[in-house]
Amino acid sequence: MFTAPEQFSAATKANFDAQLALITTLTGKAFEGVEKFVELNLNAVKSSLEESAATTKQLLAAKDPQEFFNLTAAQAQPTAEKVLAYNRHLANIASSAQAEFTHAAETQIAETNRKVLALIDEVSKNAPAGSEQFVSFFKTSIDNANASYDHLTKTTKQAVEALEANLNNAVSTISQTTTKAAPKASKK
């Protein structure tokens, strides 16, 4: 049979180890997100340089101002589509990283809560008479903290979903606008 100080000491050590593991996991996920972001930007810069060189050659080869403006107008839609694709990819990286962070945190919090409640149950079995009210208060506090966390998690998920919906709407609107504007610009 363990004494209360030994139980709290063991629980504190286990909690510290779990928090360290969570920080390590989150740091790894953050680096993965940064790597994806850097890779996306390197690919975008490389592609942009190659396409700029090709476009510049085409524009310099134009025989008259009309051909020059037609070539310039023809570049508007593909350029806008590439910007939109970049933004979608960037949003996917951010959304994926956020989802991984949330999952890791939820898993850690659930495990910690389980351990704390088990510790409270074990300590309350050995608690002196008259401490039932304190144990009940402590359990209620933990339940309230869990409810607050659940509410925060749901609100955060709703905010992320709203952000993604707004981004998708903006992408659709910009895509439609560039699709309509490209033929008009080439007619001029």
C-alpha positions, 0 to 999 in steps of 0.5 A: 500500500502506497502512502499519499505522498508517494502516490503524488510523487509518482503521479507528478513524475508520470505527469512530467514525463507525459508533458515532456513526451507531448512537448517532444511530439509537438516540437516534431510536428512543428518541424514537420510543418516548417519543413513542408512550408520550406519545401513548398516555398522552394518549389514555388520559387524554382517554378516561378523563376523557370516560368518567368524566364520563359515568359520573358522570352515570349514577351521579348519575341513579340512583334508588336504591342498588340501581341505583347499585351495579348501574351501578358493577358494570357498569363493572368489566369495561369498566374492566378491559378498558381497563386491559388494552388499555392495558397491551398497547399499552404492552408493544407499544411497549416490545417494538417499541422493544427489537426496533428497538434490538436490530436496530440494534445487531446490524447495527452489531456485524456491520459492525464485526466484518467491518471489524475482521476485514478489517483484521486480515487486511490487517495480518497480510499485512504483519506481520513474521515471527513475529507469526502467534501474535499475529494468531491470538490477536487473531482468537481474542479477536474470535471469543470476543467475538462468541460472548459477544455472540451468547449475550447476544443469545439470552438477552436475546431469551429473557427478552423472550419470557418477559416477553411470555408472562407478560404475556399470561398475566396479561392472560388471567387478569385478563380471565377474572376480570373477565368472571366477576366482572362478572355476580356483582357485578351480581346483588348 
